[in-house]
Amino acid sequence: MRVIVTRPAAQADDWVARLQARGIDAVALPLIGIAPVEDGTALDAAWLTLQQRQLVVFVSPNAAAQFFARRAASSVWPGNVLAASPGPGTTRLLVALGVPVAQIVEPAADAAQFDSESLWLQLSARDWRGADVLIVRGDVGRDWLADTLRSHGARVATVAAYRRVVPSFDARAAALLRAAVERPQSHLWFFSSSEAIDNLAAVVPPAAMAGGLRGRAIATHPRIAERARQRGFAPVIESRPALDDVVACIQSLRP
């Protein structure tokens, strides 16, 4: 059984390496492409005003990577600014990019999900009245955390650090997709985004879409699991987006 990791390329490669280290046949098939924003002026301005913030929220590793790609060579993370991360992957990247661990806020290690709601549980005890907060995200995204911070008195701005695009497939990726569609019993899809599922439906040949997509899937959030079921996947197993939990789900589906 081959596990197909559908995250954007950088995160997919990381997951594949960690799953392979556990003895799992895993391969990357990114179903969301990440591209820089066409105009980086707003990102440059965000770096110039960084010291004025009390908190900067990075919604994903891609947000962190693209934001820091605009950093001037002499810029360092200010000692008075917290960085918020929705989960371990973003946290690891922020540390690698030079943000001190002591200045990073993230969900509890045993949180049911690594998302905005779990992050808010760690932020909610602080007084946000009058605080300047910046949320670094993609060109589209949920507004729940921004709205929640505003309702607690924060002044919240957002900046787009990257664009999501439908990925283009090279010959290897096209062959992997064809094999997964033709032999669904031999593959297991690993989804961490509803958008990835929709992009998959968009690239599968119409002749193979009769009755919807087919195959087994793991989804890292109830919303994602529901979208997978709507698209025809069965069974769909929900898992916490942590390595041990994902590995346990994969092993439960082995013959």
N, C-alpha and C positions, 0 to 999 in steps of 0.2 A: 504494500500500500504506500503510494507516494503522496506526501503532504505538499500541497501547493500554497505557498505563502504569498499573499496578494498585496501586502503593504507597499508603499512607495519604495523605490529601489534601495536607498540606504538602509532603511529599517528592515526591509525584506532580507537583504544580505546578512544583517546581524542575526535575525531570527533563524535563518537557514543554518548559519554556523553553529548557533547554540543548540538547535534541534539535532543537527548531525552529530554534535558532541555527545548527545544522549542516545546515539544509535538509531536515529530516525531518518528514513529516506526523505529528505526535504529538498525542495527546489523553489526558486523565486520566480514568480510571474507577476510583477507589479501591475496592478490594475488602476493605479492613480499616478499620473505623471506630475512632477513638481517642476515648475519653471519660475525664474525670477520675475518680479513685477516689471512692467515695461518702463516705469519711471520710478527711480529710487530716491527722488527728492525728499519724500516724506520720511523715509528711513534715515537719511542723512540728518534731517532736522531732529528726529527722535534721539539720535546719538548726542547731538549738541545740547539737548535739554534733559539728558538722562539724570543728572544730579538733582533736578527739581522734583523728581518722582519719589514717592514712598514705596511704590510697588510696580514691578513690570511682570506681567503674566505672559508666559509663552505657552501657546495652546498645544504644541507638538514639537518633536525634534526638528521638523522642517522649519517651523517658525524660528526656532533658536538658530539653526544653521544659516538661514537666509538673513536674519537680522545681524548676526555677527559677521557675515560676509561683507557688510557695509561698514564695519568698524575701521576707523583710522588706525594706522600702525601704532600710534602713541596712546591710544585709548585703553583705559582699564576700567573694570567694573567698579562703580563708586561704592565706598564702604558704608554709605547711609541708605542704600537702595536694596530692598528685598526683591528676589526673583521667585516667581511662583511657577511650579511645574505640575502638570496633571498626572505624572507617573514616572516610573524608574528610567525609562528610555530617555525622556527629556532631561531628567536630572543628570544622568551620566554624561550627556552631551554638554550641558551647562558647566559642569565641573571641568570637563576637558577643555572648554573654551575659556576657562579662567574665572568663573564665578565661585567664590568661596562657599563651601558646603554650609557653613553657618548662616549664610544669607539666603538659602534656598528653602522655600516652603513647598511641601508636597503632601499628597494624601498619606494616610497611615499605611504601613506596609501590609496590614491585613484588611485593607478596605475592600469591600465587595467589588467595586469598580474603580478604575483610575480615570476619573472624569471630572468635570467642573463641579458637580455636586459634592464629590468626595474631597476635592480641594477646598471648597468653601467651608467644610467642617473644620479645617485647620486654620482658615482665615477668620472665621466668624467671631472668635473671642477678642479680636483686636478692634480698636476704635478707628473707624474709617471716615469719621466726619471731617470734611475739609481736605482729605488726603488726595494727592494727585496720583492717578493710576493709569498705566498704559497697558493695553492688551495687544500683543503681537500675534497676528493670526494670518490666515490665508485671505484670498479675495472674497470668500464667503465663509460663513460660520455661524454658530449658535450665539445668541445674545444673552443667554441666561445669566452667566456670571457677571457680565457688564451691568445688566439690569439689577442684579442682586446687590452689587457694590454701590450702585447709584442710590438704591433704596436705603442704604445704610450711610448715606451722606458723602460718598466719595465723588470726586470729579474724575470721570473716566473718559479716556480717549482710546481709539483703536487705530492701528496702522497695519496695512496689508504688507506682509513680507514676501509672499509668494503667490503664485497662481496654480490652481489645480487644472490639469488638462487630461484628456483621454490619451493614454500612452500609445505610441506606435510600436508595433511588434517586429522584431527581426526574425530571421528564419528559425532560430532556436526557439523563441517564444511562440511563434506560430505553430511549430511542430508540437510543443508541449500542450498548447491549447487544444489542438486537434486530437491528441492522444487522450486528454482528459474528457473531452466531449464524446469521443467514440467508445471509451472504456471507463465509464464513471465508477464501476465497481472497484477499479484498481487505484482510484485517486480519492484524496480527502482535501476539500477546500478549507482554507483557514482565512476567515474574514475578520477584519477589524474596522470595517467601514461599510455603511450602506451604499455609499457612492461607488465603491469598488464592485459591488454586486450589480449595480445598474450599468456600470461600464462594461462588465463582463457580458451582460445581456445585449449590449450594443455591438459587441464585436463577434459574438458567436454567429456563424452562418445561419441565415433564416431557416434553411432546411433542417437544421438540428434543433430548432427552437420549438417544434411542435409539442405542445403540452408543457412548455416552460423548460427551464434549466433542470438538469438531473444530477444526482450524485449526493454524497454525504458532505456535511459541512460542520465546522466549528465556528462559533461566533462569540466575540468577546463582550457583547452587550445585548440586553434583551431587544433593543430597537433593531440592531443588526440581525439578530436571529429571526425576528419577525419578517424583515425584508427578504431574507433568504428563503423562508417558507413561502412567502408570496410569490417568489420567482420559481418555485418548484423543487427546491432542494429538500431532501428527506433521507434520513433523519438529520435534524439540525440540533447540535449539542451546544449549550451555552457554557462558557468557561470564563473564569477570571483571566484578565490579560497578563498573567504571570507565568513564567516558564514552567514551574512545577505543575501548575493546574492544567496548562495546555498539554503537557506531556501525558498527564494522567488521563485526559480526555482521549488523546490519540491512542493510548494503550487500551482504553476501554472499548475501542472500536475495532481493534485487531481481532482476527478470528481466534 
